[in-house]
Amino acid sequence: MVDFFDRSGADVIVRGIRTETDFTYESYMADYLREHNPRIDTLFLHADPLLASVSSTEVRERLARGEDVSDEVPAGILPYFRNLH
């Protein structure tokens, strides 16, 4: 992630937070990334409660099976996910 951050010219990493467990994990990850690159800022966004059960792993698995994920992925980024497979 540190290398990708620099190569992409990003200014911030945006992470969705669904639960307290997510927040704890992502906080540790943000600290680790900043230790390795002081330019990295992480922005946490609280997930819509209706989507709190959605995980990226589940979405990738459903895509791999050829299933429709439009009910769990925002329309604006759905084409990106479809291009991954």
Backbone as CSV, one residue per row, in Angstrom:
resi,resn,N_x,N_y,N_z,CA_x,CA_y,CA_z,C_x,C_y,C_z
1,MET,0.828,-1.180,0.000,0.000,0.000,0.000,0.879,1.252,0.000
2,VAL,1.984,1.206,0.726,2.893,2.358,0.782,3.421,2.672,-0.615
3,ASP,3.875,1.660,-1.334,4.390,1.866,-2.691,3.295,2.338,-3.639
4,PHE,2.117,1.724,-3.551,1.001,2.116,-4.412,0.616,3.564,-4.156
5,PHE,0.606,3.965,-2.906,0.263,5.342,-2.547,1.168,6.321,-3.282
6,ASP,2.462,6.071,-3.243,3.411,6.962,-3.920,3.265,6.917,-5.441
7,ARG,3.151,5.712,-5.992,3.038,5.582,-7.456,1.780,6.239,-7.993
8,SER,0.703,6.186,-7.249,-0.572,6.708,-7.741,-0.696,8.220,-7.574
9,GLY,0.181,8.810,-6.775,0.090,10.250,-6.533,-1.064,10.610,-5.606
10,ALA,-1.520,9.649,-4.818,-2.654,9.873,-3.916,-2.303,10.884,-2.826
11,ASP,-3.328,11.523,-2.308,-3.176,12.452,-1.194,-3.708,11.875,0.106
12,VAL,-4.583,10.876,-0.007,-5.218,10.303,1.169,-5.717,8.900,0.834
13,ILE,-5.814,8.060,1.849,-6.425,6.740,1.716,-7.774,6.817,2.411
14,VAL,-8.821,6.384,1.744,-10.170,6.408,2.298,-10.572,4.975,2.651
15,ARG,-10.984,4.781,3.900,-11.370,3.448,4.370,-12.761,3.520,4.996
16,GLY,-13.594,2.551,4.670,-14.929,2.463,5.251,-14.888,1.721,6.570
17,ILE,-15.626,2.206,7.531,-15.694,1.607,8.856,-17.123,1.128,9.090
18,ARG,-17.265,-0.179,9.348,-18.587,-0.754,9.604,-18.832,-0.982,11.085
19,THR,-17.791,-1.377,11.794,-17.938,-1.772,13.194,-16.766,-1.242,14.015
20,GLU,-16.860,-1.424,15.315,-15.758,-1.043,16.201,-14.511,-1.869,15.879
21,THR,-14.713,-3.124,15.516,-13.596,-3.987,15.134,-12.885,-3.431,13.908
22,ASP,-13.655,-2.981,12.906,-13.056,-2.354,11.729,-12.230,-1.143,12.128
23,PHE,-12.792,-0.309,13.011,-12.092,0.905,13.413,-10.758,0.570,14.081
24,THR,-10.770,-0.418,14.961,-9.538,-0.816,15.645,-8.496,-1.293,14.643
25,TYR,-8.895,-2.189,13.752,-7.975,-2.715,12.744,-7.449,-1.597,11.843
26,GLU,-8.342,-0.771,11.338,-7.944,0.291,10.415,-7.077,1.346,11.095
27,SER,-7.282,1.577,12.371,-6.429,2.513,13.104,-5.005,2.001,13.177
28,TYR,-4.851,0.705,13.484,-3.515,0.104,13.497,-2.877,0.184,12.109
29,MET,-3.667,-0.089,11.082,-3.154,-0.051,9.714,-2.722,1.375,9.344
30,ALA,-3.514,2.354,9.707,-3.168,3.748,9.417,-1.866,4.143,10.100
31,ASP,-1.702,3.715,11.348,-0.458,4.007,12.072,0.738,3.347,11.377
32,TYR,0.577,2.097,10.981,1.647,1.367,10.294,2.030,2.074,8.990
33,LEU,1.034,2.454,8.208,1.308,3.114,6.928,2.027,4.445,7.138
34,ARG,1.588,5.196,8.122,2.208,6.491,8.386,3.646,6.328,8.874
35,GLU,3.928,5.262,9.623,5.304,4.996,10.055,6.219,4.774,8.851
36,HIS,5.675,4.168,7.800,6.463,3.854,6.614,6.445,4.951,5.564
37,ASN,5.502,5.874,5.677,5.437,7.013,4.770,4.660,8.124,5.477
38,PRO,5.358,9.121,6.019,4.700,10.185,6.783,3.684,11.001,5.981
39,ARG,3.713,10.906,4.650,2.742,11.636,3.820,1.362,10.989,3.826
40,ILE,1.260,9.747,4.240,-0.011,9.021,4.144,-0.978,9.452,5.240
41,ASP,-2.084,10.008,4.818,-3.201,10.300,5.715,-4.319,9.324,5.378
42,THR,-5.014,8.859,6.404,-6.131,7.941,6.209,-7.396,8.613,6.700
43,LEU,-8.416,8.584,5.868,-9.724,9.159,6.187,-10.692,8.003,6.399
44,PHE,-11.348,7.974,7.554,-12.321,6.933,7.855,-13.730,7.460,7.598
45,LEU,-14.510,6.679,6.888,-15.909,7.021,6.650,-16.788,5.944,7.258
46,HIS,-17.787,6.372,7.989,-18.715,5.426,8.601,-19.644,4.871,7.524
47,ALA,-19.747,3.559,7.460,-20.570,2.907,6.444,-22.060,3.113,6.733
48,ASP,-22.832,3.129,5.671,-24.287,3.145,5.787,-24.695,1.882,6.554
49,PRO,-25.485,2.009,7.606,-25.880,0.822,8.375,-26.528,-0.275,7.525
50,LEU,-27.195,0.103,6.449,-27.811,-0.899,5.578,-26.774,-1.730,4.831
51,LEU,-25.547,-1.220,4.735,-24.484,-1.926,4.037,-23.416,-2.466,4.981
52,ALA,-23.673,-2.399,6.274,-22.667,-2.796,7.263,-22.263,-4.263,7.151
53,SER,-23.118,-5.088,6.612,-22.791,-6.516,6.509,-22.013,-6.852,5.245
54,VAL,-21.843,-5.885,4.351,-21.143,-6.121,3.087,-19.640,-6.132,3.328
55,SER,-18.966,-7.126,2.763,-17.514,-7.172,2.858,-16.928,-7.253,1.456
56,SER,-15.728,-6.709,1.292,-15.083,-6.751,-0.019,-14.799,-8.191,-0.427
57,THR,-14.490,-9.033,0.541,-14.234,-10.446,0.236,-15.482,-11.093,-0.356
58,GLU,-16.621,-10.833,0.260,-17.877,-11.392,-0.242,-18.180,-10.881,-1.650
59,VAL,-17.968,-9.595,-1.875,-18.225,-9.021,-3.196,-17.317,-9.663,-4.239
60,ARG,-16.025,-9.805,-3.942,-15.094,-10.446,-4.886,-15.492,-11.889,-5.169
61,GLU,-15.911,-12.622,-4.137,-16.326,-14.012,-4.333,-17.575,-14.092,-5.210
62,ARG,-18.521,-13.211,-4.975,-19.740,-13.201,-5.799,-19.422,-12.852,-7.247
63,LEU,-18.522,-11.881,-7.439,-18.120,-11.528,-8.805,-17.448,-12.707,-9.502
64,ALA,-16.597,-13.414,-8.773,-15.900,-14.563,-9.344,-16.881,-15.641,-9.784
65,ARG,-18.025,-15.737,-9.097,-19.053,-16.709,-9.475,-19.985,-16.171,-10.548
66,GLY,-19.742,-14.920,-10.987,-20.571,-14.315,-12.027,-21.890,-13.770,-11.519
67,GLU,-22.001,-13.574,-10.218,-23.243,-13.075,-9.629,-23.324,-11.548,-9.711
68,ASP,-24.540,-11.031,-9.671,-24.792,-9.598,-9.678,-24.515,-9.032,-8.285
69,VAL,-23.724,-7.982,-8.200,-23.411,-7.358,-6.911,-23.920,-5.919,-6.843
70,SER,-24.778,-5.542,-7.775,-25.241,-4.153,-7.830,-26.021,-3.750,-6.582
71,ASP,-26.522,-4.715,-5.811,-27.218,-4.394,-4.576,-26.262,-4.077,-3.427
72,GLU,-24.969,-4.345,-3.619,-23.995,-4.129,-2.556,-22.859,-3.185,-2.931
73,VAL,-22.815,-2.744,-4.175,-21.735,-1.882,-4.642,-22.353,-0.616,-5.229
74,PRO,-21.900,0.566,-4.795,-22.444,1.809,-5.352,-22.298,1.855,-6.875
75,ALA,-23.315,2.364,-7.536,-23.342,2.393,-9.005,-22.118,3.076,-9.597
76,GLY,-21.594,4.097,-8.932,-20.454,4.838,-9.457,-19.171,4.041,-9.541
77,ILE,-19.027,3.013,-8.718,-17.794,2.216,-8.762,-18.016,0.796,-9.269
78,LEU,-19.259,0.461,-9.563,-19.556,-0.882,-10.054,-18.759,-1.236,-11.306
79,PRO,-18.601,-0.327,-12.277,-17.786,-0.680,-13.455,-16.347,-1.041,-13.095
80,TYR,-15.774,-0.386,-12.081,-14.417,-0.705,-11.649,-14.346,-2.149,-11.156
81,PHE,-15.297,-2.534,-10.330,-15.314,-3.909,-9.818,-15.486,-4.916,-10.940
82,ARG,-16.324,-4.600,-11.883,-16.541,-5.535,-13.002,-15.284,-5.694,-13.826
83,ASN,-14.463,-4.662,-13.942,-13.222,-4.733,-14.710,-12.138,-5.553,-14.005
84,LEU,-12.323,-5.826,-12.727,-11.349,-6.621,-11.985,-11.408,-8.088,-12.378
85,HIS,-12.534,-8.514,-12.947,-12.705,-9.941,-13.276,-12.946,-10.128,-14.740
